[in-house]
Amino acid sequence: MNAYLLAGLLGLALTLIVYTVVGWKSIGHCMTMWLKPSYWTSYNTVEFLAWATKAAVIVPGLVFGIEVWWLHILTLVTSVALIWASMRKLLPTLVAFNTLWIFLSMTVIVRHLLGGG
């Protein structure tokens, strides 16, 4: 079986378990906060952009072994902005990032265990 397919299926299974334990309604309510204009304060916007930039570096590097060096300039800038924005943590960004991280971690673990790198 393809390592990426296996990782995706295992990541999906783990996400389904976690979302079921936490509660689908709670997860849904949390994630729909992104759809409310009131959510997009200056610090939440900075936090979202910072995590998105870091994901742009992490995903190609961790999953595909591709280093996009110049994106680190953006992550440096967003890290500074994230320190400012960290005065307040809100759940939608954390849920989304950790959901992504389940799939990233599972991909790396499965790829390693199957000897693919």
Secondary structure, DSSP 8 states (H G I E B T S, - for coil): --HHHHHHHHHHHHHHHHHHHH-HHHHHHHHGGGGSGGG--HHHHHHHHHHHHHHHHHHHHHHH----TTHHHHHHHHHHHHHHHTTS--HHHHHHHHHHHHHHHHHHHHHHHTT--
